Amino acid sequence: MNIELYDKIKNLYLKYHKEKTWNHVKNVAEKAKKLAIRYHLDIEKCIIAALLHDISAILSPDDMYKYAKELGYQIDPSEEKYHFLLHQRISKEITYDYFHIKDEDILSAIECHTTLKKEMNDYDKIIFLTDKLAWDQGGIPPYYQQLK
């Protein structure tokens, strides 16, 4: 992976004091790299998607909501109730606008890493699974063994 891009991503998380999130996304990237190798996918795409999937953590959930409204998003009732659910879509926007990443596999994987979607590709699946396996909420998630 391009060291300049890596540093730019890292620096944005750290600028907003998101050290815990930075550690989480690095963990997701390590797991995503292993799955990319195992399933013969583009390793760099998986690492980039993993490192950027939670980049919207630099915003508060209320700011995510305001930004989504500014962008004209159709807000799902669950997103209305829990603004944090917008983080996957806002992370995609930041990836595209701030980091100038246009790769559809990367953007798609970021956009659906929490809720997934019907017609998912292998990159979507890898970021979804590795995000869940790299649990950052303390303890072991109840679904860990089944996913692993």
C-alpha positions as CSV (number, residue, x, y, z in Angstrom):
1,M,0.0,0.0,0.0
2,N,1.2,3.5,-0.8
3,I,2.8,4.9,2.4
4,E,1.6,8.4,1.7
5,L,-2.0,7.2,1.6
6,Y,-1.5,5.1,4.7
7,D,0.0,8.1,6.6
8,K,-2.8,10.4,5.4
9,I,-5.4,8.0,6.7
10,K,-3.6,7.5,10.0
11,N,-3.1,11.2,10.5
12,L,-6.8,12.0,10.0
13,Y,-7.9,9.5,12.6
14,L,-5.2,10.8,15.0
15,K,-6.0,14.5,14.3
16,Y,-9.5,13.9,15.7
17,H,-8.2,11.8,18.7
18,K,-9.6,8.5,17.3
19,E,-6.7,6.3,18.4
20,K,-9.1,3.5,19.4
21,T,-10.8,3.6,16.0
22,W,-7.3,3.7,14.3
23,N,-6.3,0.5,16.2
24,H,-9.6,-1.1,15.2
25,V,-9.3,-0.4,11.5
26,K,-5.6,-1.6,11.5
27,N,-6.9,-4.9,13.1
28,V,-9.6,-5.1,10.4
29,A,-6.9,-4.5,7.7
30,E,-4.7,-7.3,9.1
31,K,-7.7,-9.7,9.0
32,A,-8.8,-8.5,5.6
33,K,-5.3,-9.0,4.1
34,K,-5.3,-12.6,5.3
35,L,-8.7,-13.2,3.7
36,A,-7.7,-11.4,0.5
37,I,-4.7,-13.8,0.2
38,R,-6.9,-16.8,0.9
39,Y,-9.5,-15.9,-1.6
40,H,-7.2,-14.4,-4.3
41,L,-8.6,-10.9,-4.1
42,D,-6.7,-7.6,-4.4
43,I,-4.9,-7.2,-1.1
44,E,-4.4,-3.4,-1.5
45,K,-8.1,-2.9,-2.1
46,C,-9.0,-4.9,1.0
47,I,-6.5,-3.0,3.1
48,I,-7.6,0.4,1.9
49,A,-11.3,-0.4,2.5
50,A,-10.5,-1.8,5.9
51,L,-8.5,1.3,6.9
52,L,-11.2,3.7,5.7
53,H,-14.4,1.9,6.6
54,D,-14.8,3.9,9.9
55,I,-13.2,7.1,8.8
56,S,-16.4,9.0,9.5
57,A,-15.7,8.4,13.2
58,I,-14.1,11.9,13.0
59,L,-17.6,13.2,13.0
60,S,-20.3,13.0,15.7
61,P,-23.4,11.0,14.8
62,D,-25.4,14.3,14.7
63,D,-22.9,15.8,12.2
64,M,-23.1,12.6,10.1
65,Y,-26.9,13.1,10.0
66,K,-26.5,16.8,9.0
67,Y,-24.0,15.9,6.3
68,A,-26.3,13.1,5.0
69,K,-29.1,15.6,4.8
70,E,-26.9,18.1,3.0
71,L,-26.0,15.4,0.5
72,G,-29.7,14.7,-0.1
73,Y,-29.5,11.1,1.2
74,Q,-32.7,9.2,1.6
75,I,-32.6,8.4,5.3
76,D,-33.8,5.0,6.4
77,P,-36.0,5.0,9.5
78,S,-33.3,3.1,11.4
79,E,-30.8,5.8,10.5
80,E,-33.3,8.5,11.6
81,K,-33.4,6.8,15.0
82,Y,-29.7,5.9,15.2
83,H,-27.7,8.4,13.3
84,F,-24.5,6.4,13.9
85,L,-25.8,3.9,11.3
86,L,-25.0,6.6,8.7
87,H,-21.3,6.1,9.4
88,Q,-20.9,3.5,6.7
89,R,-22.3,5.8,4.0
90,I,-20.5,8.9,5.3
91,S,-17.2,6.9,5.4
92,K,-17.7,6.2,1.7
93,E,-18.2,9.9,1.0
94,I,-15.1,10.9,2.8
95,T,-13.1,8.1,1.1
96,Y,-14.3,9.4,-2.3
97,D,-14.1,13.2,-1.6
98,Y,-11.1,13.6,0.7
99,F,-9.0,10.6,-0.3
100,H,-10.0,10.7,-4.0
101,I,-10.5,6.9,-4.1
102,K,-12.9,6.0,-6.9
103,D,-12.6,2.2,-6.9
104,E,-16.1,0.8,-6.8
105,D,-15.0,-2.4,-4.9
106,I,-13.5,-0.3,-2.1
107,L,-16.4,2.2,-2.0
108,S,-19.0,-0.5,-1.9
109,A,-17.3,-2.5,0.8
110,I,-17.1,0.7,3.0
111,E,-20.7,1.6,2.3
112,C,-22.2,-1.7,3.5
113,H,-19.7,-2.9,6.1
114,T,-22.2,-2.6,9.0
115,T,-25.5,-3.7,7.4
116,L,-24.3,-5.5,4.3
117,K,-26.7,-5.6,1.3
118,K,-28.5,-8.1,-1.0
119,E,-26.1,-8.2,-3.9
120,M,-22.7,-8.2,-2.2
121,N,-19.4,-8.9,-3.8
122,D,-16.4,-10.6,-2.2
123,Y,-14.9,-7.3,-1.1
124,D,-18.2,-6.4,0.7
125,K,-18.1,-9.7,2.4
126,I,-14.5,-9.5,3.6
127,I,-14.9,-6.0,5.1
128,F,-18.2,-7.0,6.7
129,L,-16.8,-10.1,8.2
130,T,-13.4,-8.7,9.3
131,D,-15.1,-5.7,10.9
132,K,-17.2,-8.1,13.0
133,L,-14.3,-10.3,13.9
134,A,-12.2,-7.3,14.9
135,W,-14.7,-6.4,17.5
136,D,-13.8,-3.2,19.3
137,Q,-16.5,-3.1,22.0
138,G,-14.7,-5.1,24.7
139,G,-15.0,-8.8,25.3
140,I,-15.8,-11.3,22.6
141,P,-18.9,-10.8,20.5
142,P,-21.5,-13.6,20.9
143,Y,-21.3,-14.5,17.2
144,Y,-17.5,-14.8,17.0
145,Q,-17.2,-18.6,16.7
146,Q,-19.9,-18.9,14.0
147,L,-18.3,-16.1,11.9
148,K,-14.8,-17.4,12.3
